[in-house]
């Protein structure tokens, strides 16, 4: 079941300048960065409980975020909903006709499992489902 808005992701062409903006100009708490190899992104975290803002930048200049920035420039990339059972939510949403960008969840930041719903299924909005690591340990799917 979807339990919360996990984060709002913003694609940024200049990672360090964007981090400085959210840290120094907006005064948000900065919780560090993580490279997410599976998504080919470098991600900076700014928690705003109960959600967070994530700045996403192409890892090594490649991947989906690089393509997004080339086509659209920086801006809102996706909304992410937290789930307590990603496999049940995938099955439920597929049953309602939603299309996903992958067949199975992949590794996300902080050890989570993530999957994206195709924007065509959500009125043009890219939606991510994320199950935190502490909620999927031992989950066989």
N, C-alpha and C positions, 0 to 999 in steps of 0.2 A: 504494500500500500504506500502511496506517496505520502510523506510525512511533513515535508517542509520545502521552502525555496532554499536550495543549497547555496547557489551562487549565481551571480550575473557575470558573464565573461565579456571582456572588451578586448578586441584585437588591436594591438598597438604596433606601429611601424618602428618607433624608437623606444625600446624597452627601458633603458635607464632614465630617459627624460620622463616617461610615463610614471615610473616608480617615484621619481623626485616630486612630480606633480601631486600624486595622491598622498605621499608622505609629508612633504613640506608645505605645499600650498593648501591642501585640504586638511592636513593634520590628522590623517587616519593612522591607526595602529598598523605597523608593518610586520607581518609574520614570516618574512623570508621568501625564498624562491625554491622552485623544484623543476628540474628538467623531466618531462614526461616523454620518454623515448617512444612509447607506443603511439602517441599523438603527434610526435615531432614538434613539441612545444616547450618553451621555457615559460614558467608561470610564476607570477608574483602574487602573494596573498595579502589581502587587507580585510580581516574579519570585521563585520558589523553585525554582531549577534542579533537575531538568530541566523543571519545569512552572511555572505561575504562578497566582495568584489574581487575578481581575478583578472589580472592583466595577462593576456596570452600573446606570445611572440614566437615566430618560427625558430625552432631549434636547428642550428646550422643552416639557416636560410632555406629550408625545404619543408614540405608537408602541406596539409590543408590550410593552415593559417597563412603561409606564404602565398598560396594561390588566392585566398580571400583578400589579402592586403593588395595584391597586384590588381585584382578586379575592382575592389571597392574602396580601398584605403582603410584607415582605422575606423573603428566604431563598434557598436554593440554586435557581438558575435552570436551568443546564445544564452538561453536561460537554462538553469539546471535544477531539476527537482530531486530531492533526496528520497530514497525508497528504502523500506526495510526488507523487501524481497524483490530484487530486480527481475528474477526469472518469472515470478508470478505476474508482475506488472507487464513484462514483455508479452507473455501469453495473452493476458487480458486485453492489451491494446492491439495486438495483432488480430485478435478475435473481433475487434471493432473496426478493422480495416486499416490500421496504421501501418505504414511502411518504415522500416529501419534502415540505417546506412550500413549495418553489419548484421551477420546472423547471430552472433553471440557477443556478450560483453567483453571488453578488453580492460587491461590495467589502466587505472587513472591515478591522479595525484593522491598522495597519502595512503597508498595501498588500496584504494577503492576499486570497485568494478563499475565500468561506465558503458553506456550505449547511447547513440543518438537516433532520434526520430527524424525522418526525412522532412524537410521544411514543407514539402508539398502536402503532407498530412496535417500540417498545423497552420494553414493560412500564411505560409511564407516564413514562419519563425522556426529556427533551429532549436530543438528541445533536447536536452541531455537528461538521462536518468542516471543517478549515481547511488550506489550502495556502499556506505563506509566500510572500511576493512573490519572493524569490530562487529559488524552485522552480517558479514558473509563468510567468516572463518568456519570452515567445515561445510559450507553450503555447496552441495554437489550440483545444484541447478536442476 
